[in-house]
Amino acid sequence: MEYGLIGEKLGHSYSPLIHARLADYRYELREVAPEALDGFLRARSFRGLNVTIPYKRAVLPYCAELSDLAREIGCVNTLVVRPDGSLYGHNTDIGGFIHMLRCAGIDPRGRKAVVLGSGGTSLTARTALRHLGAREIVVVSRSGPVDYGALYADHADAEILVNTTPVGMYPNTGASPADLSRLPRLRGVADVVYNPEKTALVLDARERGIPAVSGLPMLVAQAREAAELFAGRAIDEAADGAILAEIRAQTLNVVLVGMPGCGKSSLGAAVAEAMGRRFADCDAIVAERAGMPIPEIFARFGEARFRELETQALAELCRESGCVIATGGGSILRAENVRAMRQNGRVCFIRRALEDLPRDGRPLSSASGDAVRRLWAQRREKYAAAADYAVDNNAALADAVKQIEEGFYEAVGH
């Protein structure tokens, strides 16, 4: 092992992709059991390491020297083997955290900040906020002296909110660690969670017009600083943007919305094949789970029941990564569906001439052309509001497929 990331359980990690774009060295993921950590570190069969949960404090006694930041924070996320074989410990998370705030234009100087969580990442956030001149820093935890009840009772005047807990992280997306409606003076929200790309907390903040950012910029910036230590040279900060775009291009979903019959299913299957991705058709999944076609669901149980089944299916589909998802024509009617689509995807509005929309087998538009026009009048603004970009599907399918793919890459900055 030359360089890599160690932790007890790593699962999927973006770190190999990021480091491959930053420098020319081998970077591996290595799960290390707690009882094996001592032998692993003493063997020194590596040149440098990133360290994650639960070992950021456990590695401290093995370091012959700590950087001032690592000593101040009290934990290490980067180890380098020096020429004499000893270990140097540093913490790049603080630089990544500060970069994350700056990406969103969040300035804690002179403001009251609340940090949710009391673990190692909370220590990093508190140190960074002190360095940035926060006027007051309050730590909130379920078992701490300030719990969540006290947050709303005594600290509703918070201006900066930072989440360092795993609440809202994949696969338990959709959950938020705080009720922002009870914190009316917020001027910035940061969430260190980076999967999904936009957590429920970040979506809540942005819907209220509050600057907000999830943890992906922090992940990339801290990796760049670690790579500088590993490679022994400075790396231009401009590399961050290209790496962020590449991660988003590989991991975010392409989500298709539009009128019944606009071609979402056929286009979605073709786009998935072109991009080498999994395709999921929400309507088909609902019908399969219900054991009957959608018109029968409408006839037997009504539209409300169908919408419940649709919302359940979308919540599961849209929390995944790197998929192409075709949604039902009315999926944009529920705000929670749109939030699910946005958390880990870019939304494409498929437009098609109303007279070309097929009506057979479509419960809400099969009656007449007037029914189609009424649906369009009710939904067109919602389609446009939900979408990141739009594509017309009035000519050759191949042309629309190409435009969907190109629009997605443009939407993620790739």
C-alpha positions as CSV (number, residue, x, y, z in Angstrom):
1,M,0.0,0.0,0.0
2,E,1.4,3.4,-1.1
3,Y,-1.3,5.8,0.0
4,G,-4.9,5.3,1.0
5,L,-7.8,5.6,3.4
6,I,-8.3,3.5,6.5
7,G,-11.3,3.1,8.6
8,E,-13.2,0.3,10.3
9,K,-16.0,0.1,7.6
10,L,-15.5,2.2,4.5
11,G,-18.2,1.1,2.1
12,H,-18.3,3.3,-1.0
13,S,-15.9,6.2,-1.0
14,Y,-15.1,8.9,-3.5
15,S,-11.6,9.2,-2.2
16,P,-9.8,7.0,-4.9
17,L,-11.5,9.0,-7.7
18,I,-10.5,12.3,-6.1
19,H,-6.9,11.4,-5.4
20,A,-6.5,9.9,-8.9
21,R,-7.2,13.4,-10.3
22,L,-4.9,15.2,-7.9
23,A,-1.6,13.3,-8.1
24,D,0.2,10.4,-9.6
25,Y,0.3,7.7,-6.9
26,R,-1.6,4.6,-6.0
27,Y,-4.5,5.2,-3.6
28,E,-6.4,2.3,-2.0
29,L,-9.2,1.8,0.5
30,R,-8.3,-0.4,3.4
31,E,-10.7,-1.5,6.1
32,V,-8.8,-2.2,9.4
33,A,-10.4,-3.9,12.4
34,P,-9.9,-2.2,15.8
35,E,-7.8,-5.1,17.0
36,A,-5.5,-4.9,13.9
37,L,-4.9,-1.1,14.0
38,D,-1.8,-1.3,16.3
39,G,0.0,-3.8,14.1
40,F,-1.0,-2.0,10.9
41,L,0.4,1.3,12.1
42,R,3.5,-0.1,13.6
43,A,4.3,-2.1,10.4
44,R,4.5,1.2,8.4
45,S,3.7,-0.6,5.2
46,F,2.4,2.7,3.6
47,R,3.8,6.1,2.8
48,G,0.7,8.1,3.7
49,L,-2.8,7.6,5.0
50,N,-6.1,9.4,5.3
51,V,-7.9,8.3,8.5
52,T,-11.6,8.2,9.0
53,I,-14.1,6.9,11.6
54,P,-13.4,5.6,14.2
55,Y,-9.6,6.1,14.2
56,K,-9.1,9.9,14.0
57,R,-8.3,10.0,17.7
58,A,-6.9,6.5,18.0
59,V,-3.9,7.3,15.8
60,L,-2.7,10.2,17.9
61,P,-0.4,8.2,20.2
62,Y,1.4,6.8,17.1
63,C,2.4,10.3,15.9
64,A,5.9,11.5,16.7
65,E,4.8,15.0,15.7
66,L,1.4,16.7,15.2
67,S,0.7,19.8,13.2
68,D,-0.6,22.8,15.2
69,L,-4.1,22.3,13.8
70,A,-4.2,18.6,14.6
71,R,-3.1,19.4,18.2
72,E,-5.7,22.1,18.5
73,I,-8.5,20.0,17.1
74,G,-7.5,16.9,19.0
75,C,-7.8,14.5,16.1
76,V,-5.9,13.5,12.9
77,N,-7.2,12.6,9.5
78,T,-3.9,12.5,7.6
79,L,-0.7,10.6,8.4
80,V,2.6,10.8,6.5
81,V,5.7,8.6,7.1
82,R,8.7,10.8,7.4
83,P,12.2,9.8,6.2
84,D,13.2,8.5,9.6
85,G,10.1,6.2,9.6
86,S,8.2,8.2,12.2
87,L,4.6,9.4,11.7
88,Y,3.6,13.0,11.2
89,G,-0.1,13.7,11.9
90,H,-2.2,16.5,10.4
91,N,-5.8,17.4,10.0
92,T,-7.0,18.6,6.6
93,D,-10.7,18.6,7.5
94,I,-10.5,22.2,8.9
95,G,-9.2,23.5,5.6
96,G,-11.9,21.6,3.8
97,F,-14.6,22.9,6.2
98,I,-13.5,26.5,5.7
99,H,-13.5,26.0,1.9
100,M,-17.0,24.6,2.1
101,L,-18.3,27.7,3.9
102,R,-16.6,30.0,1.4
103,C,-18.2,28.1,-1.5
104,A,-21.6,29.0,-0.2
105,G,-20.7,32.6,0.9
106,I,-21.2,31.8,4.5
107,D,-19.3,34.1,6.9
108,P,-19.5,33.3,10.6
109,R,-17.5,36.3,11.7
110,G,-19.3,38.1,14.6
111,R,-22.2,35.6,14.4
112,K,-23.7,33.0,16.7
113,A,-23.1,29.5,15.4
114,V,-24.8,26.2,16.4
115,V,-23.0,22.9,15.8
116,L,-25.2,19.8,15.8
117,G,-23.2,16.8,17.1
118,S,-20.3,16.4,19.5
119,G,-18.0,13.9,17.7
120,G,-14.7,14.4,15.9
121,T,-16.1,16.4,13.0
122,S,-17.8,18.6,15.5
123,L,-14.4,19.4,16.9
124,T,-13.2,20.3,13.4
125,A,-16.2,22.6,12.9
126,R,-15.8,24.3,16.2
127,T,-12.1,25.0,15.6
128,A,-12.8,26.4,12.1
129,L,-15.6,28.6,13.4
130,R,-13.3,30.0,16.0
131,H,-10.6,30.7,13.4
132,L,-13.3,32.4,11.3
133,G,-14.3,34.7,14.1
134,A,-17.7,33.3,15.2
135,R,-19.0,35.4,18.2
136,E,-20.4,32.4,20.0
137,I,-20.4,28.6,19.4
138,V,-23.0,26.3,20.9
139,V,-22.8,22.5,20.7
140,V,-26.1,20.6,20.5
141,S,-26.3,16.9,21.1
142,R,-28.9,14.4,22.2
143,S,-27.1,13.8,25.5
144,G,-25.2,17.0,25.9
145,P,-25.8,20.0,28.2
146,V,-27.6,21.6,25.3
147,D,-30.1,19.2,23.7
148,Y,-32.4,19.8,20.8
149,G,-35.2,21.1,23.1
150,A,-32.8,23.7,24.5
151,L,-31.7,24.6,20.9
152,Y,-35.2,26.0,20.1
153,A,-35.9,27.3,23.6
154,D,-32.6,29.1,24.3
155,H,-30.7,29.4,20.9
156,A,-33.4,30.3,18.4
157,D,-31.2,33.4,17.6
158,A,-28.6,31.2,16.0
159,E,-27.3,32.7,12.7
160,I,-25.1,29.8,11.5
161,L,-26.1,26.2,11.7
162,V,-23.6,23.3,11.1
163,N,-24.7,19.7,11.0
164,T,-21.9,17.2,11.9
165,T,-24.3,14.3,12.6
166,P,-25.1,11.5,10.1
167,V,-28.8,12.5,10.1
168,G,-30.0,12.7,6.5
169,M,-27.1,10.5,5.1
170,Y,-27.7,7.8,2.6
171,P,-29.6,5.5,2.8
172,N,-31.7,7.4,5.4
173,T,-32.2,10.4,3.2
174,G,-35.1,12.8,3.7
175,A,-34.5,13.2,7.4
176,S,-33.4,16.5,8.8
177,P,-31.6,17.1,12.1
178,A,-33.3,20.4,12.8
179,D,-36.5,22.3,12.2
180,L,-35.4,25.5,10.4
181,S,-38.8,27.2,10.9
182,R,-37.9,27.5,14.6
183,L,-34.5,29.2,13.8
184,P,-35.7,32.4,12.1
185,R,-32.4,34.3,12.2
186,L,-30.3,31.8,10.2
187,R,-27.9,33.3,7.7
188,G,-26.1,30.2,6.6
189,V,-26.4,26.4,6.8
190,A,-23.6,23.8,6.3
191,D,-24.1,20.1,6.4
192,V,-20.9,17.9,6.3
193,V,-23.0,15.0,4.8
194,Y,-22.1,14.6,1.1
195,N,-24.4,11.7,0.0
196,P,-27.0,12.8,-1.0
197,E,-25.6,15.8,-2.8
198,K,-28.3,18.0,-1.3
199,T,-29.5,16.8,2.1
200,A,-33.0,17.6,3.5
201,L,-31.4,20.2,5.7
202,V,-29.8,21.9,2.7
203,L,-33.0,21.8,0.7
204,D,-35.0,23.2,3.6
205,A,-32.5,26.1,3.9
206,R,-32.5,26.9,0.2
207,E,-36.3,26.9,0.0
208,R,-36.1,29.6,2.7
209,G,-33.6,31.6,0.8
210,I,-30.8,30.8,3.2
211,P,-27.3,30.1,1.8
212,A,-26.6,26.4,2.3
213,V,-24.0,23.8,1.3
214,S,-23.5,20.1,1.7
215,G,-20.2,18.3,2.4
216,L,-18.9,17.5,-1.1
217,P,-16.8,20.6,-1.5
218,M,-15.3,19.9,1.9
219,L,-14.5,16.3,0.9
220,V,-12.6,17.5,-2.2
221,A,-10.8,20.4,-0.6
222,Q,-9.5,18.3,2.4
223,A,-8.3,15.6,-0.1
224,R,-6.4,18.2,-2.1
225,E,-4.6,19.3,1.0
226,A,-3.8,15.7,2.0
227,A,-2.5,15.1,-1.6
228,E,-0.2,18.0,-1.3
229,L,1.4,16.4,1.8
230,F,1.6,13.0,0.0
231,A,3.0,14.4,-3.3
232,G,5.2,17.0,-1.6
233,R,4.0,19.9,-3.9
234,A,1.3,22.5,-4.1
235,I,-1.9,21.7,-6.0
236,D,-3.9,24.4,-7.7
237,E,-7.2,25.0,-5.9
238,A,-8.8,25.3,-9.4
239,A,-8.6,21.5,-9.5
240,D,-11.5,21.3,-7.1
241,G,-14.1,22.5,-9.6
242,A,-13.3,19.9,-12.2
243,I,-13.2,17.1,-9.6
244,L,-16.6,18.1,-8.2
245,A,-18.1,18.2,-11.7
246,E,-16.7,14.7,-12.4
247,I,-18.1,13.2,-9.2
248,R,-21.5,14.8,-9.9
249,A,-21.4,13.5,-13.5
250,Q,-20.7,10.0,-12.3
251,T,-23.0,9.8,-9.3
252,L,-26.1,12.1,-9.8
253,N,-29.3,10.8,-11.3
254,V,-30.9,11.9,-14.6
255,V,-34.6,12.4,-13.7
256,L,-37.1,12.8,-16.4
257,V,-40.4,14.7,-15.8
258,G,-43.2,15.6,-18.2
259,M,-46.7,15.0,-19.4
260,P,-48.2,11.5,-19.8
261,G,-47.1,10.2,-23.2
262,C,-44.2,12.6,-23.7
263,G,-41.8,9.7,-24.1
264,K,-40.1,9.6,-20.7
265,S,-39.9,5.8,-20.6
266,S,-38.6,5.2,-24.1
267,L,-36.2,8.2,-23.7
268,G,-35.1,7.1,-20.3
269,A,-34.2,3.6,-21.5
270,A,-32.3,5.0,-24.4
271,V,-30.4,7.5,-22.3
272,A,-29.5,4.8,-19.8
273,E,-28.0,2.7,-22.5
274,A,-26.1,5.6,-24.0
275,M,-24.6,6.6,-20.6
276,G,-24.1,3.0,-19.3
277,R,-26.5,3.4,-16.4
278,R,-29.3,1.6,-14.7
279,F,-32.8,2.6,-15.9
280,A,-35.8,2.8,-13.6
281,D,-39.4,3.5,-14.6
282,C,-41.4,4.7,-11.6
283,D,-44.8,3.9,-13.1
284,A,-43.6,0.3,-14.0
285,I,-42.4,-0.2,-10.4
286,V,-45.6,1.0,-8.9
287,A,-47.6,-1.3,-11.2
288,E,-45.4,-4.3,-10.4
289,R,-45.6,-3.7,-6.6
290,A,-49.4,-3.3,-6.8
291,G,-49.8,-6.3,-9.0
292,M,-52.0,-4.5,-11.4
293,P,-51.7,-1.8,-14.2
294,I,-52.0,1.8,-13.2
295,P,-55.5,2.4,-14.8
296,E,-56.8,-0.4,-12.5
297,I,-55.1,1.2,-9.4
298,F,-57.0,4.4,-10.3
299,A,-60.3,2.5,-10.9
300,R,-60.2,0.4,-7.7
301,F,-58.5,2.7,-5.2
302,G,-58.5,6.2,-6.7
303,E,-55.8,8.7,-7.5
304,A,-54.9,9.4,-3.9
305,R,-53.8,5.8,-3.3
306,F,-51.8,5.8,-6.6
307,R,-50.0,9.0,-5.5
308,E,-49.0,7.4,-2.2
309,L,-47.5,4.4,-4.0
310,E,-45.7,6.8,-6.4
311,T,-44.2,8.8,-3.6
312,Q,-42.9,5.7,-1.9
313,A,-41.3,4.4,-5.1
314,L,-39.7,7.8,-5.9
315,A,-38.3,8.2,-2.4
316,E,-36.5,4.8,-2.8
317,L,-35.4,5.4,-6.4
318,C,-34.1,9.0,-6.1
319,R,-31.9,8.3,-3.1
320,E,-29.7,6.0,-5.2
321,S,-26.9,7.2,-7.4
322,G,-26.0,7.2,-11.1
323,C,-29.4,6.1,-12.4
324,V,-31.8,7.4,-15.1
325,I,-35.3,7.7,-13.7
326,A,-38.5,8.1,-15.6
327,T,-41.3,9.6,-13.4
328,G,-45.0,9.6,-13.8
329,G,-46.7,12.6,-15.3
330,G,-48.2,13.8,-12.1
331,S,-45.1,13.2,-9.9
332,I,-44.4,16.9,-9.7
333,L,-47.7,17.5,-7.9
334,R,-46.2,16.6,-4.5
335,A,-43.5,18.8,-3.1
336,E,-41.9,15.8,-1.4
337,N,-41.4,14.1,-4.8
338,V,-39.6,17.1,-6.2
339,R,-37.4,17.3,-3.2
340,A,-36.6,13.6,-3.6
341,M,-35.6,14.1,-7.3
342,R,-33.4,17.1,-6.5
343,Q,-31.5,15.6,-3.5
344,N,-29.3,13.4,-5.8
345,G,-30.1,14.3,-9.3
346,R,-30.6,16.8,-12.1
347,V,-34.2,17.1,-13.5
348,C,-35.0,17.2,-17.2
349,F,-38.4,18.4,-18.4
350,I,-39.4,16.5,-21.5
351,R,-41.7,18.7,-23.7
352,R,-43.8,17.3,-26.5
353,A,-46.6,18.9,-28.6
354,L,-49.9,18.2,-26.9
355,E,-51.5,16.9,-30.1
356,D,-48.8,14.2,-30.3
357,L,-49.4,12.9,-26.8
358,P,-51.0,9.4,-26.8
359,R,-54.0,9.0,-24.5
360,D,-54.8,5.3,-24.4
361,G,-54.3,3.7,-21.0
362,R,-53.7,7.1,-19.3
363,P,-56.3,7.6,-16.5
364,L,-56.3,11.4,-16.4
365,S,-55.9,12.2,-20.1
366,S,-57.6,9.4,-22.0
367,A,-61.0,11.1,-22.1
368,S,-60.4,13.8,-24.7
369,G,-58.0,16.4,-26.1
370,D,-59.6,18.9,-23.7
371,A,-58.5,16.6,-20.7
372,V,-55.0,16.8,-22.0
373,R,-55.1,20.6,-22.3
374,R,-56.5,20.9,-18.8
375,L,-53.7,18.7,-17.4
376,W,-51.2,20.8,-19.2
377,A,-52.6,24.1,-17.8
378,Q,-52.5,22.6,-14.3
379,R,-49.0,21.2,-14.5
380,R,-46.8,23.2,-16.9
381,E,-45.5,25.7,-14.4
382,K,-44.8,22.8,-11.9
383,Y,-42.8,21.0,-14.6
384,A,-40.7,24.1,-15.3
385,A,-40.2,24.9,-11.6
386,A,-39.0,21.3,-10.9
387,A,-36.6,21.1,-13.8
388,D,-32.9,22.1,-14.2
389,Y,-33.2,22.0,-17.9
390,A,-35.7,21.1,-20.7
391,V,-35.6,19.0,-23.9
392,D,-38.1,18.9,-26.8
393,N,-39.1,15.4,-27.9
394,N,-40.9,16.3,-31.2
395,A,-38.4,14.8,-33.7
396,A,-36.0,11.8,-33.8
397,L,-35.6,10.0,-30.5
398,A,-31.8,9.9,-31.0
399,D,-31.7,13.7,-31.1
400,A,-33.6,14.0,-27.8
401,V,-31.4,11.4,-26.2
402,K,-28.3,13.4,-27.1
403,Q,-29.8,16.6,-25.8
404,I,-30.7,15.0,-22.5
405,E,-27.2,13.7,-22.0
406,E,-25.5,17.0,-23.0
407,G,-27.9,19.0,-20.8
408,F,-27.2,16.8,-17.8
409,Y,-23.4,17.2,-18.2
410,E,-23.9,21.0,-18.6
411,A,-26.1,21.0,-15.5
412,V,-23.4,19.4,-13.3
413,G,-20.7,21.6,-14.7
414,H,-18.8,18.8,-16.5
